[in-house]
């Protein structure tokens, strides 16, 4: 789940950013010089990141709590249809962004997101849950495709990496708070309504409060001004752009496609993993997810200094390869705990450390690689690039959750062993392809 200015204002704002920050603290001080539209987008991102943190943590538990007896395989189905919705609208949104405006696409996506969450909470039937999760996927694609071209139009070349990293990091910090709220809110609400903390009504009311916060994120988007293209040219047809940039896009997007397959098998189920394998209730899992969000933010904020030292591609390779040992350590608990070789109470802390390090290292690379992709193509192809990037990543979340959910049910209690083995192989393959394709650049 989740800002444009006049040409004159853009020139003034960008001009104030031309001096490159030399340290992280200096970059923090530069935030006050960011263009007005960027600040408004960050304000909206704070609300959407907070709301998404709550939703991400509680959604699986909410579905499992429904009286209709849904299981992990159905959760995989819901993630599949969400990604299908994102795939279906990614290219049309790129066309609209190019001819309409990134601002309007951001507003539309945020409105769809609020509608999706409301629908999930109002209906319990499988058909309606599938419909509104698909709508939610469409909303995420709309915002993701529009956000990067919007930031490209409102930033200078010198400061773009900092703005992108702050955008990722801000949403991550908001997600940290959201995870904490998600872990505690059902317990607080259960005391008020005299229900259990894992009852459906407690989860539903907690997520309803999140939907209210999500709607507040629309206000900064309406306050943004339209921004012109930095280079004015006749919009190109998608088929022409594919013909011109097809080979480059194939090279850029194949590694994220493979890594997305791995992420889609693992990430939608991490709260279930910690509950089922380590027998933990919601609050400690929420604290772990919140700490993981802090780790992600640290990685994303310190990405630009790493780029200045190593360059974009080497930074991506180093961080992604370094995450694999922690991923293996995290997955080992899926075998050691059910087999009785270690106790869940002890190994939970080992798995928690591995989870946090893996998040920090893998997510450090995301804004760096996204910037690399956008700088590789011209402005006319940026919206298309982000659409195809969303499709390549969402394909993994479309295909793999259904497979992962089936594996977990079929091979319980060792289902996650097979899931993590698949993830490790896919991450290594995707990162190695980045090395082969771009290691010399």
Secondary structure, DSSP 8 states (H G I E B T S, - for coil): ------HHHHHHHHHTT-S--SSHHHHHHHGGGS-HHHHHHHHHHHHHHHHHHHHHHHHHHHHHHSTT---HHHHHHHHHHHHHHHHHHHHHHHHHHHHS-HHHHHHHHHHHHHHHHHHHHH--SHHHHHHHHHHHHHHHHHHHHHHHHHHHHTS-TTTHHHHHHHHHHHHHHHHHHHHHHHHHHHHHHHHHHT--TTSHHHHHHHHHHHHHHHHHHHHHHHH------SS------HHHHHHHHHHHHHHHHHHHHHHHHHHHHHGGGHHHHHHHHH---HHHHHHHHHHHHHHHHHHHHTHHHHHHHH-HHHHHHHHHHHHHHHHHHHHHHHHHTTTTSS-HHHHHHHHHHHHHHHHHHHHHHHHHHHHHHHHHS-GGGHHHHHHHHHHHHHHHHHHHHHHHHHHHHHTTTSHHHHHHHHHHHHHHHHHHHHHHHHTT-
